[in-house]
């Protein structure tokens, strides 16, 4: 997300996929690496470092992350160059309904978007995205099943979505999370160019949630895409993702990023 115009530095604009310089949401701060500077390069082009009290162990299975006690401080930080999309596959056992996972996307040390995941009952999770592309922070949620869009809803800033019959925090779970800078394919979506987006899915599983009409919606993948406000400056790249957690077991089995072609 390098600046494309020097003039942008002098404009008081809200930026798509871009936060204010002083903004660092609680529980998802930019990378505060462990005192041991525990870093590995297990995945192509990605430097993976421990945060807080966490420690890492790389193997043919991936990167094992230990010491995840507090989701505000402990986690794993991935750094790479000028990405427009990122994905990570992880086998995770939170181990308690009181545990949590917090993801944050960074441009250097600046947090540009966040995703908070908590649980209040078995196989019931609440997901709260945070965006900075407009003063309101609104976003669009897309629900897919078998690759087909089944529902789209507009949501206000910091609105938490509850998913039922899905992720069991007390058991091992195979989770895929993705972050991307949106690129429009159709003209009607051009207003989302440069918007941040998160995508979540767990292979072979489905979830349900309640629509605006109260009816159940069943899907296997969910997307959250920020709404860019009027006058926003569309930054196009990002350079890191932090995944913090309070969890008993966390194994990163795959990770990759893509760049502009």
Secondary structure as GFF3:
##gff-version 3
##sequence-region A 1 261
A	DSSP	three_ten_helix	6	10	.	.	.	ID=ss1
A	DSSP	beta_strand	15	16	.	.	.	ID=ss2
A	DSSP	beta_strand	39	40	.	.	.	ID=ss3
A	DSSP	beta_strand	47	51	.	.	.	ID=ss4
A	DSSP	beta_strand	55	59	.	.	.	ID=ss5
A	DSSP	beta_strand	62	66	.	.	.	ID=ss6
A	DSSP	beta_strand	75	93	.	.	.	ID=ss7
A	DSSP	beta_strand	100	107	.	.	.	ID=ss8
A	DSSP	beta_strand	110	121	.	.	.	ID=ss9
A	DSSP	beta_strand	124	130	.	.	.	ID=ss10
A	DSSP	beta_strand	139	145	.	.	.	ID=ss11
A	DSSP	beta_strand	148	155	.	.	.	ID=ss12
A	DSSP	beta_strand	160	163	.	.	.	ID=ss13
A	DSSP	beta_strand	173	181	.	.	.	ID=ss14
A	DSSP	three_ten_helix	187	192	.	.	.	ID=ss15
A	DSSP	beta_strand	196	201	.	.	.	ID=ss16
A	DSSP	beta_strand	207	210	.	.	.	ID=ss17
A	DSSP	beta_strand	216	219	.	.	.	ID=ss18
A	DSSP	beta_strand	221	226	.	.	.	ID=ss19
A	DSSP	beta_strand	233	234	.	.	.	ID=ss20
A	DSSP	beta_strand	238	246	.	.	.	ID=ss21
A	DSSP	beta_strand	249	259	.	.	.	ID=ss22
###
